[in-house]
């Protein structure tokens, strides 16, 4: 039996939605927060990348700077070493010079022309030496004998050798036995030559071949400072040459705002001496980080050959980190601007998306409440525009679907009302048929009784015939009674024939009306097929809606609920149509059985009509015979014997008539039972049609929840 319950179909769902909203109230994350966090993560990665890049860059740049400084220091060391080697090689040539040795070993004891020639020749060699080597500022040659050779304007005393070898600057020779050495200062010689150590940076001192004199070659201080200036390490960087005896020649580099770079002599202090103390004995080039005057500095050092002189460069960390700091500052500025830009873009984007989604959610909430007049609007030209177009198309399709469903419910309602009306008509007709069949049954029963009575009468007639010989008067009376009985039988048979004809007509009408019901049933099947097509299209539409809702993500869940409800409604409609199909199929089967029974009833009725006609003929024959008997009563005596013989035939005919009457009664009883069954089936069909009408009304009330206009 079809059972459909659509009561509160949507109200329950809406109450569930309200409960769900209340349960999640206060727990919903704003997309602005999510997007901000999403933007913050790459920003943190960018900051981490910038920090890591700065650290790696700083290390690389410091390393490259140190490598560049080391390269510059190495190049300068090679250059200075070549300079000093050139001085040493030239001095080695002069030390073994014949004129020089002859003069200071033998001819210098007294003044002669020959000694003057050796002296002049030796002096010319030194003059040529100074003119060829621009980095030599002065020279002095003095021995135990002979006059001193010097580039100074002051004439040196003859006792200079004896006085010099006892001074501090000569101890490097007298105490260690060295024949040559680089010294930073020779104050005693400066006092004799009335000169100052500002003229030279350091001096190369060599003993004469027989250790009876010294050659002192001063290296020009200005030249050394210019050489140091060729090394550019940055503002405030210090470049210095330190001799083994502690003489420091240093310059400090200065960078001006106009882009000019200059250097000037720099007087070292105790902090500098302390800072380089640990590197004075270094045997190879190197670098270290030191703290000088409270700041970090890079100290580069390199020994210059075997001279004992060290080349130093002292570079502030600020200079080294200048480019690194520029990278750091640029990175910080880019990150700050990135943060600002990303923040503004993120806030703007998240606000726009949040507003669009909130608007869409509000519209979807209105749709979920049944109002399908909502139109999704947006000013955006991106995916939201496409989403709104898709949702508008979907809402339009849903409106069309709901409109079609309403039209369908109207048609089903009209069909149900038509079915109710037809079944009522059929029910009334079947009631009339049942009453007619009951009347026929009563007539047949009466006919059977009359036939039996006729048989009894014929038996009496036989007795009368047997007694006719004795009492003809009694035969006349019996004949009169027989005529009356035959008249009554004829009337009853005629009435039974008429009722049978009515039964046949009613049966034909019943079959015709049942065929109309079958046509209506076929129409209902077409409507059910239309319902199934609508349900299938609704399922496809709800599937597309679910896909669109899934694309919308979190904010498409409300629309997914609507799509799910539509899908359930389509499934229920399909279930209802399937149940109706089953009912219609049952009705069709019942109708087929009814048609078959009605056709059988018609056939029996035709047989009954034929039997009644035969009975009527028999009664007519009896009437004729009895009339003839009454008319020829006088002749009856003569043919009495023949009548007695035909008595048995008449009794057989009457028995046959009684049998036919009994069969007609049985057929009428069977027809009555079948008609009652048909009445029960039609009553069931009427009940189902009434239920369908009620359920359609409920469906119509549920559909009225949606507003489409």
C-alpha angles and dihedrals in degrees: 000000000000113000120178123172114185095154111139089356094154101023090065092051092048091049088051090051090051091049090049091050091048091048093052095039110128093014098082115111116222113238088226089066092045092049091046090053090045090052092042093058096060089041090055088048089050090050090048090047091048092048092047091045090050092050093046091044092047092051091045093046092046088048091048091046091050090048090049091047090047089050092049091046091048091049091048090046090053091048094048090043089054090049093049092043089052090052091048093048092049090047090050088056092049094047091060093040108131097218092050094048094043091052098047095038103042122350098048094074092083138018112256136143090256093049088048090054092052090046094050092045091051091046091050090054091056092045088053089047093055094045092050096045109053093189092066110095101176142351135200129191121186136158145172090279133026133033123300121256112218143155091221121102091232118089111235120229121246091237092060094103094054092045095044098051090059094052126096095253090061096050091089085069104034096047101038101031092234117157096203137024145161112240131183100217142011103191095172092054089046090055092051093047091042089234137126136232089245088082095062137034097208138332137237111221122193130178119233118255094267094037090247097120148011137242114207117193116188118208112219112254094208090053091051091048090050089050090051089048090059087071109080115194103154141277116329091006114147126219120190146171116212121193125211091257092054102262109151123202109185141165130192122218119228127192119201130206091247089061097256120137123203138161135211137188113282125206110217122222134209092272090061092048090049091048094054096038095098093052100050092096096046115137099199141027117286147146139222140176115246138176110240120179091344096307136097116258135176112232116202119185137179131176115230105228115283095324094103088232117129125208113215136186121188112195125184115237088232089064092048092045095042094098090037090052089049088053089046093049092045090049092049091047092048091047092048092048088044090052091049094045094043090044092051092043092044093049092045094044094044091046092050093046092044092050092046092048093046090051090048091047091051090050091047090050088054089049091048088055089058102261104130094174090088117121119200111225133181138164093212121105097204134081090309088063090051090046092052091048090051092047092047089051090047093049089048090052090047090050089051089047093050090046089051090047090052091050088047093050089050091052092045089048091051091045091049090050089049090049090049090049094047093046089049090052091046090047091052092046091049089050089053090047090049091051091048091049089049088052091049089048090052090047091049090050090049089047090052090050091047091048090051088047088049089053090051089048090050088050088051087046089055090050089047090050088051089050095038090096090059101041121018089171088063089050091054090052090046090049090053091051089047091054091050091049091048090050090051091048091050091052092048092047090049091051091047089050091051092048090048090052089050089050091052091049092048090048091052090048089048091052091048093050092045088054088052088052088051090052089050088050090054089051089052089051090055089050090049090051088052088050090051091050090050091048091050092049089046090053090051090048092048089049091053089046091051090051091050090047090051089052089052089057120197094000094051093065093091090054090045088059090054091048090049091050091050090049091050090048089051091048091049090048089051090048090049091049090048090051090047088050089054091049091047089048090052090047089049091051091048090048091051090051090046092050090049092048091045091050090050089047089052091051091050090047090054089050089048091050090051090049091048090051089051090048090049089051090050091050090048089050091049089047091051091046094047090045089049087047092052092042093049099035090135090052091047092081089062095050097037091110091055091048090052088053093049091046091086092052092051091050090052091051091049090050089051090050089050090051091050089049091052091049090049089051090050092047090047090049091050091047089051091052092048091047090051090051089050089050090053091048091048089048089053090047089050091050092049090047089051090050090048089051091051093047091047088052090052090047089050090051090050091049090050087067088076117078113208103159 
